Amino acid sequence: MESLDVSEALAKLENPSISQSDKTSGYKDFLNQITSCSNSSQLALNLTAFIDSILKDSLGVVAARPLLSSAVEAINSIKSTESKIEVGTHALQTLESRVVSFEEQDAMIREIMADAYQEQEDFIDAAKMLQGIQLESSQRKISDEAKVKTWMRICRLYIEEDDTTSAESYLNRAKNLLYKVEDPELNLMFHLSQARILDARRRFLDASSAYHSVSFNVTLAEDERMHALSAAIKCAVLAPAGPQRSRTLAKLYKDERAPQVAEFGILEKMFLDRLLSVEEVDKFADSLAPHQLARTSDGSTVLRKAVIEHNLLSASRLYNNIGIRELGLLLDLDAERSEEYAAGMMEQGRLTGRIDQIDGTIFFDGREGSGEKTNGGLAGNVVGRDLRKWDSKVQGVAEEVERVASTLQALYPVCSP
């Protein structure tokens, strides 16, 4: 229909002399006529005029609701994404002052526009559209599953834009109702989103555990489960060296599927406390996401810091003591920086030993760190520890002498006179 014909037809329907039943049937016939138009631009204009007309005071709320629902379906049928957004925006602006009476239709329009924005990869606007949906309403009943589904979609949209703060706020909302949801796909979406947020926040140990749990989900395809396992290994490698990471590496290394992923080589070396070469690290870095290669406050990357701490921990297994300068050569750092790393890990309880700054030597005691902060970087009383070692060795020698004496007495018994 031409724009002039549309205006005339709508003006007739708005005439107060026409009964409500005739108006309703007339609007239905009019909508059927304009939706038959194949031109997206023309359909958008006609739908805009139609929505303006049915929302005027000449038509009651009860009669306008089903007509507006039909108009929303027509908006969804528009092929052009731009035209769909244009009509939807106008409809929301028109409904703004009367949204309480048309909450369901408002929600339908917002979902359609969110789809359109998402198609254009405009994830922020898509999320904002869904945020406007009234989920706590006295006008309509909304199930807990529908609420969680909406919140999880908003969460995932923010994740796509790396806005983990906003994503986590909606994840927490969904978390409070997740126990009421039985949909396995929705539960999977929650746990996967949680893993991605932990990963983006650089809480790599927690992220590794979350990804590893997802990798066992039977609703996922086999290749997707392997991808989750691969992500779990990457996060474990990037985590700070220490007893907690050692436990995580052990759990992943013992997973019978681990040898099938590309990251198994670096996982095996880290689990066995072997030193990592530059070539191995560079190859591993090629598979990481941009946020996993971000620089920390000291200027090094997350991966670089993780590798330095791992190689330092590996050195503590190889040597009883090592010069600070020699340790720097091993870690590809200067002496001052290598000492800082060692002191920091000792203070945090991730490495046990002591530093003799006068002699420029670091002493390792070969024990696993406790993961608890220690006083001044010393893991317990050094003197007391050395005395306990000496006592243990003396006890061992005494037990061996006693064993030899008992053996000799058994072989050559001495008869009493």
C-alpha beads as a LAMMPS data file, in Angstrom:
LAMMPS data file: protein, C-alpha beads

417 atoms
416 bonds

1 atom types
1 bond types

-500.0 500.0 xlo xhi
-500.0 500.0 ylo yhi
-500.0 500.0 zlo zhi

Masses

1 110.0

Atoms # bond

1 1 1 0.000 0.000 0.000
2 1 1 1.165 3.522 -0.727
3 1 1 1.827 5.844 2.210
4 1 1 -1.191 7.992 1.261
5 1 1 -3.486 4.962 1.257
6 1 1 -2.103 3.892 4.634
7 1 1 -2.780 7.285 6.184
8 1 1 -6.309 7.369 4.842
9 1 1 -7.092 3.817 5.954
10 1 1 -5.801 4.438 9.465
11 1 1 -7.671 7.754 9.717
12 1 1 -10.931 5.928 8.935
13 1 1 -10.243 3.293 11.576
14 1 1 -9.526 5.979 14.181
15 1 1 -12.955 7.566 13.610
16 1 1 -14.845 7.605 16.947
17 1 1 -18.103 6.716 15.207
18 1 1 -16.823 3.221 14.341
19 1 1 -17.607 0.509 16.906
20 1 1 -14.780 -1.287 18.777
21 1 1 -15.532 -4.621 17.082
22 1 1 -15.417 -3.023 13.617
23 1 1 -12.169 -1.266 14.496
24 1 1 -10.566 -4.524 15.642
25 1 1 -11.539 -6.427 12.507
26 1 1 -10.533 -3.443 10.366
27 1 1 -7.073 -3.260 11.947
28 1 1 -6.602 -7.018 11.427
29 1 1 -7.470 -6.722 7.746
30 1 1 -5.198 -3.706 7.412
31 1 1 -2.271 -5.556 9.034
32 1 1 -2.740 -8.504 6.676
33 1 1 -2.571 -6.121 3.710
34 1 1 0.606 -4.305 4.758
35 1 1 2.460 -7.506 5.756
36 1 1 2.001 -8.845 2.233
37 1 1 4.407 -6.115 1.074
38 1 1 7.794 -7.626 0.180
39 1 1 9.686 -4.334 0.494
40 1 1 11.298 -4.171 3.950
41 1 1 11.556 -0.383 3.997
42 1 1 7.896 0.099 3.034
43 1 1 6.782 -2.546 5.527
44 1 1 8.753 -0.798 8.263
45 1 1 7.031 2.526 7.531
46 1 1 3.586 0.927 7.410
47 1 1 4.137 -0.962 10.682
48 1 1 5.307 2.215 12.388
49 1 1 2.110 3.983 11.335
50 1 1 0.027 0.969 12.382
51 1 1 1.576 0.836 15.878
52 1 1 1.071 4.593 16.358
53 1 1 -2.586 4.201 15.408
54 1 1 -3.499 1.257 17.659
55 1 1 -1.821 2.851 20.658
56 1 1 -3.940 5.984 20.428
57 1 1 -6.795 6.516 22.857
58 1 1 -9.379 5.644 20.201
59 1 1 -8.715 1.942 20.832
60 1 1 -8.899 0.366 24.286
61 1 1 -6.021 -1.487 25.947
62 1 1 -7.820 -4.844 25.807
63 1 1 -8.383 -4.560 22.050
64 1 1 -4.901 -3.107 21.396
65 1 1 -2.922 -5.949 23.063
66 1 1 -3.635 -8.732 20.519
67 1 1 -3.197 -6.274 17.645
68 1 1 0.158 -5.163 19.011
69 1 1 1.205 -8.822 19.444
70 1 1 0.383 -9.399 15.759
71 1 1 2.380 -6.287 14.845
72 1 1 5.358 -7.635 16.838
73 1 1 5.214 -10.867 14.830
74 1 1 5.235 -8.765 11.686
75 1 1 8.311 -6.877 12.940
76 1 1 10.077 -10.191 13.434
77 1 1 9.301 -11.136 9.814
78 1 1 11.153 -8.097 8.420
79 1 1 14.236 -9.352 6.588
80 1 1 16.298 -6.182 6.921
81 1 1 18.020 -5.986 10.307
82 1 1 18.245 -2.189 10.123
83 1 1 14.521 -1.842 9.397
84 1 1 13.710 -4.263 12.212
85 1 1 15.731 -2.160 14.681
86 1 1 14.159 1.058 13.362
87 1 1 10.569 -0.146 13.856
88 1 1 11.382 -1.784 17.199
89 1 1 13.014 1.374 18.555
90 1 1 9.999 3.454 17.562
91 1 1 7.609 0.931 19.119
92 1 1 9.508 0.944 22.435
93 1 1 9.539 4.734 22.526
94 1 1 5.788 4.795 21.905
95 1 1 5.182 2.181 24.623
96 1 1 7.444 3.864 27.157
97 1 1 4.662 5.747 28.965
98 1 1 2.250 2.782 28.801
99 1 1 4.607 -0.143 29.300
100 1 1 2.725 -1.383 32.381
101 1 1 -0.269 -2.190 30.177
102 1 1 1.822 -3.866 27.458
103 1 1 4.626 -5.640 29.366
104 1 1 4.423 -8.860 27.357
105 1 1 4.538 -7.056 24.008
106 1 1 7.381 -4.840 25.259
107 1 1 9.368 -7.973 26.199
108 1 1 8.713 -9.554 22.789
109 1 1 9.967 -6.435 20.973
110 1 1 13.096 -6.301 23.146
111 1 1 13.925 -9.935 22.419
112 1 1 13.516 -9.348 18.673
113 1 1 15.767 -6.285 18.832
114 1 1 18.327 -8.158 20.917
115 1 1 18.466 -10.794 18.177
116 1 1 18.917 -8.060 15.561
117 1 1 21.713 -6.333 17.506
118 1 1 23.413 -9.661 18.146
119 1 1 23.269 -10.409 14.422
120 1 1 25.171 -7.150 13.877
121 1 1 27.629 -8.195 16.656
122 1 1 26.521 -5.211 18.718
123 1 1 26.519 -7.215 21.950
124 1 1 26.270 -4.278 24.355
125 1 1 23.064 -2.898 22.816
126 1 1 21.659 -6.423 22.651
127 1 1 22.327 -6.839 26.376
128 1 1 20.772 -3.444 27.170
129 1 1 17.629 -4.441 25.274
130 1 1 17.239 -7.559 27.392
131 1 1 17.991 -5.635 30.586
132 1 1 14.850 -3.562 29.957
133 1 1 12.571 -6.603 30.215
134 1 1 10.460 -6.564 33.381
135 1 1 11.157 -9.956 34.989
136 1 1 9.633 -9.093 38.368
137 1 1 6.116 -8.171 37.344
138 1 1 2.661 -8.386 38.880
139 1 1 1.053 -8.160 35.429
140 1 1 2.325 -11.491 34.099
141 1 1 3.744 -14.703 35.553
142 1 1 7.360 -15.399 34.607
143 1 1 8.882 -18.786 35.436
144 1 1 12.224 -19.110 37.215
145 1 1 13.610 -20.877 34.157
146 1 1 12.644 -17.931 31.907
147 1 1 14.355 -15.504 34.311
148 1 1 17.553 -17.576 34.414
149 1 1 17.518 -17.931 30.634
150 1 1 17.294 -14.140 30.173
151 1 1 19.996 -13.413 32.752
152 1 1 22.310 -16.011 31.249
153 1 1 21.854 -14.538 27.778
154 1 1 22.717 -11.068 29.090
155 1 1 25.731 -12.573 30.876
156 1 1 27.030 -14.221 27.690
157 1 1 26.537 -11.030 25.673
158 1 1 28.695 -9.087 28.145
159 1 1 31.304 -11.849 28.071
160 1 1 31.549 -11.394 24.289
161 1 1 32.483 -7.761 24.946
162 1 1 34.937 -8.727 27.741
163 1 1 32.832 -6.839 30.289
164 1 1 33.268 -9.417 33.038
165 1 1 32.003 -7.100 35.794
166 1 1 28.547 -6.760 34.231
167 1 1 28.586 -10.417 33.168
168 1 1 29.330 -11.599 36.705
169 1 1 26.498 -9.532 38.187
170 1 1 23.952 -11.338 35.975
171 1 1 25.657 -14.684 36.553
172 1 1 25.152 -14.177 40.299
173 1 1 21.466 -13.435 39.744
174 1 1 21.093 -16.663 37.796
175 1 1 23.038 -18.555 40.471
176 1 1 20.377 -17.780 43.085
177 1 1 17.684 -19.561 41.031
178 1 1 19.765 -22.192 39.240
179 1 1 18.799 -24.930 41.699
180 1 1 15.192 -24.580 40.485
181 1 1 16.143 -25.069 36.828
182 1 1 16.160 -28.587 35.387
183 1 1 17.173 -27.689 31.833
184 1 1 20.628 -29.332 31.327
185 1 1 21.540 -26.927 28.530
186 1 1 20.881 -23.927 30.771
187 1 1 22.960 -25.464 33.565
188 1 1 25.788 -26.087 31.113
189 1 1 25.569 -22.493 29.887
190 1 1 25.911 -21.290 33.488
191 1 1 29.009 -23.361 34.276
192 1 1 30.685 -22.513 30.983
193 1 1 30.027 -18.789 31.487
194 1 1 31.376 -19.042 35.023
195 1 1 34.571 -20.637 33.708
196 1 1 35.010 -17.931 31.065
197 1 1 34.545 -15.149 33.630
198 1 1 37.095 -16.719 36.000
199 1 1 39.465 -17.093 33.054
200 1 1 39.038 -13.448 32.016
201 1 1 39.546 -12.332 35.641
202 1 1 42.845 -14.299 35.677
203 1 1 41.660 -16.551 38.479
204 1 1 43.273 -19.374 36.555
205 1 1 43.142 -22.144 39.171
206 1 1 39.392 -21.694 39.663
207 1 1 38.903 -21.379 35.901
208 1 1 40.858 -24.582 35.281
209 1 1 38.674 -26.478 37.747
210 1 1 35.508 -25.068 36.150
211 1 1 36.617 -25.932 32.597
212 1 1 37.623 -29.432 33.710
213 1 1 34.152 -30.021 35.193
214 1 1 32.535 -28.821 31.947
215 1 1 34.711 -31.252 29.966
216 1 1 32.855 -34.167 31.615
217 1 1 29.401 -32.875 30.632
218 1 1 27.795 -35.532 28.431
219 1 1 25.448 -33.026 26.757
220 1 1 28.454 -31.538 24.947
221 1 1 29.833 -32.993 21.733
222 1 1 33.150 -34.858 22.025
223 1 1 35.179 -32.109 20.306
224 1 1 33.679 -29.470 22.606
225 1 1 34.540 -31.539 25.682
226 1 1 38.128 -31.824 24.448
227 1 1 38.184 -28.063 23.860
228 1 1 37.083 -27.528 27.486
229 1 1 39.841 -29.887 28.671
230 1 1 42.351 -27.939 26.586
231 1 1 41.157 -24.679 28.191
232 1 1 41.528 -26.270 31.650
233 1 1 45.160 -27.180 30.912
234 1 1 45.942 -23.693 29.586
235 1 1 44.558 -22.079 32.742
236 1 1 46.475 -24.500 34.980
237 1 1 49.725 -23.668 33.165
238 1 1 49.078 -19.933 33.599
239 1 1 48.299 -20.231 37.314
240 1 1 50.887 -19.142 39.916
241 1 1 53.331 -21.933 40.793
242 1 1 52.756 -23.566 44.150
243 1 1 51.073 -26.491 45.937
244 1 1 47.567 -25.608 44.714
245 1 1 48.665 -25.578 41.093
246 1 1 50.597 -28.833 41.633
247 1 1 47.369 -30.516 42.741
248 1 1 45.515 -29.137 39.726
249 1 1 48.258 -30.293 37.336
250 1 1 48.184 -33.765 38.907
251 1 1 44.425 -34.038 38.412
252 1 1 44.708 -33.008 34.746
253 1 1 47.744 -35.201 34.078
254 1 1 45.900 -38.246 35.406
255 1 1 42.944 -37.566 33.097
256 1 1 43.139 -40.354 30.507
257 1 1 42.050 -37.915 27.760
258 1 1 44.929 -35.481 28.390
259 1 1 47.423 -37.073 25.914
260 1 1 44.980 -36.322 23.091
261 1 1 45.229 -32.520 23.407
262 1 1 48.025 -30.362 21.999
263 1 1 48.898 -28.907 25.417
264 1 1 49.816 -32.291 26.935
265 1 1 53.564 -31.765 26.357
266 1 1 53.794 -28.639 28.491
267 1 1 51.385 -30.162 31.051
268 1 1 53.648 -33.184 31.441
269 1 1 56.791 -31.079 31.894
270 1 1 55.134 -28.889 34.488
271 1 1 53.709 -31.858 36.381
272 1 1 57.115 -33.564 36.456
273 1 1 58.829 -30.304 37.500
274 1 1 61.003 -30.131 34.390
275 1 1 62.480 -26.870 33.129
276 1 1 60.677 -25.286 30.156
277 1 1 62.589 -24.032 27.137
278 1 1 61.877 -20.775 25.284
279 1 1 60.775 -22.672 22.155
280 1 1 58.181 -24.678 24.091
281 1 1 56.818 -21.559 25.740
282 1 1 56.578 -19.636 22.442
283 1 1 54.710 -22.533 20.810
284 1 1 52.279 -22.655 23.712
285 1 1 51.774 -18.869 23.609
286 1 1 50.463 -19.102 20.028
287 1 1 47.373 -20.959 21.280
288 1 1 46.459 -18.468 24.019
289 1 1 43.673 -15.874 23.965
290 1 1 44.587 -12.135 24.030
291 1 1 43.612 -11.680 27.701
292 1 1 45.911 -14.587 28.629
293 1 1 48.825 -12.712 27.075
294 1 1 48.062 -9.421 28.822
295 1 1 50.838 -7.714 30.731
296 1 1 50.898 -7.570 34.516
297 1 1 51.844 -4.612 36.717
298 1 1 55.572 -5.452 36.510
299 1 1 55.538 -5.406 32.682
300 1 1 55.762 -9.162 32.103
301 1 1 53.008 -11.253 30.560
302 1 1 50.890 -13.703 32.571
303 1 1 52.549 -16.586 30.711
304 1 1 56.071 -15.238 31.238
305 1 1 55.465 -14.860 34.969
306 1 1 53.980 -18.368 35.231
307 1 1 56.963 -19.902 33.398
308 1 1 59.501 -18.044 35.567
309 1 1 57.803 -19.256 38.743
310 1 1 57.588 -22.812 37.400
311 1 1 61.276 -22.887 36.396
312 1 1 62.206 -21.475 39.804
313 1 1 60.216 -24.238 41.493
314 1 1 61.863 -26.815 39.208
315 1 1 65.309 -25.447 40.111
316 1 1 64.490 -25.945 43.790
317 1 1 63.980 -29.661 43.035
318 1 1 67.290 -29.922 41.177
319 1 1 69.583 -27.967 43.503
320 1 1 70.122 -27.724 47.231
321 1 1 71.481 -24.223 46.701
322 1 1 72.295 -21.939 43.784
323 1 1 73.893 -18.536 43.342
324 1 1 71.478 -15.673 42.700
325 1 1 73.374 -14.725 39.533
326 1 1 73.319 -18.327 38.246
327 1 1 69.605 -18.543 38.998
328 1 1 69.105 -15.385 36.939
329 1 1 70.843 -17.027 33.971
330 1 1 68.618 -20.081 34.365
331 1 1 65.450 -17.950 34.471
332 1 1 66.645 -15.506 31.794
333 1 1 66.488 -12.644 34.310
334 1 1 68.977 -10.369 35.977
335 1 1 70.145 -11.269 39.492
336 1 1 67.957 -8.662 41.202
337 1 1 64.759 -9.811 39.491
338 1 1 65.463 -13.500 40.149
339 1 1 65.974 -12.721 43.843
340 1 1 62.678 -10.792 43.921
341 1 1 60.791 -13.743 42.426
342 1 1 62.361 -16.191 44.888
343 1 1 61.684 -13.926 47.884
344 1 1 58.084 -13.348 46.806
345 1 1 57.353 -17.056 46.408
346 1 1 58.969 -17.838 49.763
347 1 1 56.969 -15.137 51.501
348 1 1 53.731 -16.512 49.992
349 1 1 54.615 -20.039 51.106
350 1 1 54.863 -21.365 47.545
351 1 1 58.600 -22.071 47.842
352 1 1 60.559 -23.193 50.923
353 1 1 64.110 -22.097 51.560
354 1 1 66.188 -19.074 52.562
355 1 1 68.243 -16.380 50.869
356 1 1 71.763 -15.449 51.976
357 1 1 72.129 -11.968 50.512
358 1 1 75.717 -11.588 51.778
359 1 1 76.975 -14.651 49.915
360 1 1 74.447 -14.178 47.101
361 1 1 73.109 -17.703 47.477
362 1 1 69.631 -19.211 47.693
363 1 1 69.207 -22.385 49.755
364 1 1 66.313 -24.744 49.021
365 1 1 65.162 -27.369 51.490
366 1 1 63.440 -29.499 48.824
367 1 1 60.076 -29.575 50.582
368 1 1 56.712 -28.685 49.049
369 1 1 55.475 -25.219 49.961
370 1 1 52.459 -25.011 52.235
371 1 1 50.784 -22.214 50.304
372 1 1 50.559 -20.145 53.507
373 1 1 52.356 -16.872 54.022
374 1 1 55.470 -17.134 56.183
375 1 1 57.258 -14.651 58.401
376 1 1 59.882 -12.778 56.423
377 1 1 60.013 -15.484 53.758
378 1 1 61.517 -18.082 56.122
379 1 1 59.693 -21.394 56.124
380 1 1 59.813 -22.105 59.847
381 1 1 62.890 -21.915 62.057
382 1 1 65.945 -22.716 59.926
383 1 1 68.131 -23.744 62.878
384 1 1 65.459 -26.009 64.303
385 1 1 64.915 -27.586 60.917
386 1 1 68.640 -28.346 60.481
387 1 1 68.777 -29.898 63.959
388 1 1 65.790 -32.102 63.147
389 1 1 67.538 -33.225 59.947
390 1 1 70.702 -34.062 61.945
391 1 1 68.688 -35.981 64.547
392 1 1 66.955 -37.932 61.790
393 1 1 70.269 -38.914 60.203
394 1 1 71.776 -39.964 63.552
395 1 1 68.666 -42.030 64.226
396 1 1 69.002 -43.656 60.809
397 1 1 72.660 -44.612 61.442
398 1 1 71.819 -46.010 64.885
399 1 1 69.007 -48.121 63.428
400 1 1 71.341 -49.498 60.743
401 1 1 73.988 -50.425 63.349
402 1 1 71.329 -52.159 65.418
403 1 1 70.088 -54.059 62.366
404 1 1 73.639 -55.262 61.505
405 1 1 74.235 -56.318 65.114
406 1 1 70.973 -58.276 65.174
407 1 1 71.863 -60.008 61.893
408 1 1 75.333 -61.005 63.178
409 1 1 73.872 -62.323 66.406
410 1 1 71.368 -64.417 64.455
411 1 1 74.110 -65.873 62.216
412 1 1 76.715 -66.415 64.935
413 1 1 74.944 -66.961 68.220
414 1 1 77.172 -66.861 71.310
415 1 1 76.566 -69.713 73.703
416 1 1 76.683 -68.862 77.359
417 1 1 79.295 -70.877 79.474

Bonds

1 1 1 2
2 1 2 3
3 1 3 4
4 1 4 5
5 1 5 6
6 1 6 7
7 1 7 8
8 1 8 9
9 1 9 10
10 1 10 11
11 1 11 12
12 1 12 13
13 1 13 14
14 1 14 15
15 1 15 16
16 1 16 17
17 1 17 18
18 1 18 19
19 1 19 20
20 1 20 21
21 1 21 22
22 1 22 23
23 1 23 24
24 1 24 25
25 1 25 26
26 1 26 27
27 1 27 28
28 1 28 29
29 1 29 30
30 1 30 31
31 1 31 32
32 1 32 33
33 1 33 34
34 1 34 35
35 1 35 36
36 1 36 37
37 1 37 38
38 1 38 39
39 1 39 40
40 1 40 41
41 1 41 42
42 1 42 43
43 1 43 44
44 1 44 45
45 1 45 46
46 1 46 47
47 1 47 48
48 1 48 49
49 1 49 50
50 1 50 51
51 1 51 52
52 1 52 53
53 1 53 54
54 1 54 55
55 1 55 56
56 1 56 57
57 1 57 58
58 1 58 59
59 1 59 60
60 1 60 61
61 1 61 62
62 1 62 63
63 1 63 64
64 1 64 65
65 1 65 66
66 1 66 67
67 1 67 68
68 1 68 69
69 1 69 70
70 1 70 71
71 1 71 72
72 1 72 73
73 1 73 74
74 1 74 75
75 1 75 76
76 1 76 77
77 1 77 78
78 1 78 79
79 1 79 80
80 1 80 81
81 1 81 82
82 1 82 83
83 1 83 84
84 1 84 85
85 1 85 86
86 1 86 87
87 1 87 88
88 1 88 89
89 1 89 90
90 1 90 91
91 1 91 92
92 1 92 93
93 1 93 94
94 1 94 95
95 1 95 96
96 1 96 97
97 1 97 98
98 1 98 99
99 1 99 100
100 1 100 101
101 1 101 102
102 1 102 103
103 1 103 104
104 1 104 105
105 1 105 106
106 1 106 107
107 1 107 108
108 1 108 109
109 1 109 110
110 1 110 111
111 1 111 112
112 1 112 113
113 1 113 114
114 1 114 115
115 1 115 116
116 1 116 117
117 1 117 118
118 1 118 119
119 1 119 120
120 1 120 121
121 1 121 122
122 1 122 123
123 1 123 124
124 1 124 125
125 1 125 126
126 1 126 127
127 1 127 128
128 1 128 129
129 1 129 130
130 1 130 131
131 1 131 132
132 1 132 133
133 1 133 134
134 1 134 135
135 1 135 136
136 1 136 137
137 1 137 138
138 1 138 139
139 1 139 140
140 1 140 141
141 1 141 142
142 1 142 143
143 1 143 144
144 1 144 145
145 1 145 146
146 1 146 147
147 1 147 148
148 1 148 149
149 1 149 150
150 1 150 151
151 1 151 152
152 1 152 153
153 1 153 154
154 1 154 155
155 1 155 156
156 1 156 157
157 1 157 158
158 1 158 159
159 1 159 160
160 1 160 161
161 1 161 162
162 1 162 163
163 1 163 164
164 1 164 165
165 1 165 166
166 1 166 167
167 1 167 168
168 1 168 169
169 1 169 170
170 1 170 171
171 1 171 172
172 1 172 173
173 1 173 174
174 1 174 175
175 1 175 176
176 1 176 177
177 1 177 178
178 1 178 179
179 1 179 180
180 1 180 181
181 1 181 182
182 1 182 183
183 1 183 184
184 1 184 185
185 1 185 186
186 1 186 187
187 1 187 188
188 1 188 189
189 1 189 190
190 1 190 191
191 1 191 192
192 1 192 193
193 1 193 194
194 1 194 195
195 1 195 196
196 1 196 197
197 1 197 198
198 1 198 199
199 1 199 200
200 1 200 201
201 1 201 202
202 1 202 203
203 1 203 204
204 1 204 205
205 1 205 206
206 1 206 207
207 1 207 208
208 1 208 209
209 1 209 210
210 1 210 211
211 1 211 212
212 1 212 213
213 1 213 214
214 1 214 215
215 1 215 216
216 1 216 217
217 1 217 218
218 1 218 219
219 1 219 220
220 1 220 221
221 1 221 222
222 1 222 223
223 1 223 224
224 1 224 225
225 1 225 226
226 1 226 227
227 1 227 228
228 1 228 229
229 1 229 230
230 1 230 231
231 1 231 232
232 1 232 233
233 1 233 234
234 1 234 235
235 1 235 236
236 1 236 237
237 1 237 238
238 1 238 239
239 1 239 240
240 1 240 241
241 1 241 242
242 1 242 243
243 1 243 244
244 1 244 245
245 1 245 246
246 1 246 247
247 1 247 248
248 1 248 249
249 1 249 250
250 1 250 251
251 1 251 252
252 1 252 253
253 1 253 254
254 1 254 255
255 1 255 256
256 1 256 257
257 1 257 258
258 1 258 259
259 1 259 260
260 1 260 261
261 1 261 262
262 1 262 263
263 1 263 264
264 1 264 265
265 1 265 266
266 1 266 267
267 1 267 268
268 1 268 269
269 1 269 270
270 1 270 271
271 1 271 272
272 1 272 273
273 1 273 274
274 1 274 275
275 1 275 276
276 1 276 277
277 1 277 278
278 1 278 279
279 1 279 280
280 1 280 281
281 1 281 282
282 1 282 283
283 1 283 284
284 1 284 285
285 1 285 286
286 1 286 287
287 1 287 288
288 1 288 289
289 1 289 290
290 1 290 291
291 1 291 292
292 1 292 293
293 1 293 294
294 1 294 295
295 1 295 296
296 1 296 297
297 1 297 298
298 1 298 299
299 1 299 300
300 1 300 301
301 1 301 302
302 1 302 303
303 1 303 304
304 1 304 305
305 1 305 306
306 1 306 307
307 1 307 308
308 1 308 309
309 1 309 310
310 1 310 311
311 1 311 312
312 1 312 313
313 1 313 314
314 1 314 315
315 1 315 316
316 1 316 317
317 1 317 318
318 1 318 319
319 1 319 320
320 1 320 321
321 1 321 322
322 1 322 323
323 1 323 324
324 1 324 325
325 1 325 326
326 1 326 327
327 1 327 328
328 1 328 329
329 1 329 330
330 1 330 331
331 1 331 332
332 1 332 333
333 1 333 334
334 1 334 335
335 1 335 336
336 1 336 337
337 1 337 338
338 1 338 339
339 1 339 340
340 1 340 341
341 1 341 342
342 1 342 343
343 1 343 344
344 1 344 345
345 1 345 346
346 1 346 347
347 1 347 348
348 1 348 349
349 1 349 350
350 1 350 351
351 1 351 352
352 1 352 353
353 1 353 354
354 1 354 355
355 1 355 356
356 1 356 357
357 1 357 358
358 1 358 359
359 1 359 360
360 1 360 361
361 1 361 362
362 1 362 363
363 1 363 364
364 1 364 365
365 1 365 366
366 1 366 367
367 1 367 368
368 1 368 369
369 1 369 370
370 1 370 371
371 1 371 372
372 1 372 373
373 1 373 374
374 1 374 375
375 1 375 376
376 1 376 377
377 1 377 378
378 1 378 379
379 1 379 380
380 1 380 381
381 1 381 382
382 1 382 383
383 1 383 384
384 1 384 385
385 1 385 386
386 1 386 387
387 1 387 388
388 1 388 389
389 1 389 390
390 1 390 391
391 1 391 392
392 1 392 393
393 1 393 394
394 1 394 395
395 1 395 396
396 1 396 397
397 1 397 398
398 1 398 399
399 1 399 400
400 1 400 401
401 1 401 402
402 1 402 403
403 1 403 404
404 1 404 405
405 1 405 406
406 1 406 407
407 1 407 408
408 1 408 409
409 1 409 410
410 1 410 411
411 1 411 412
412 1 412 413
413 1 413 414
414 1 414 415
415 1 415 416
416 1 416 417
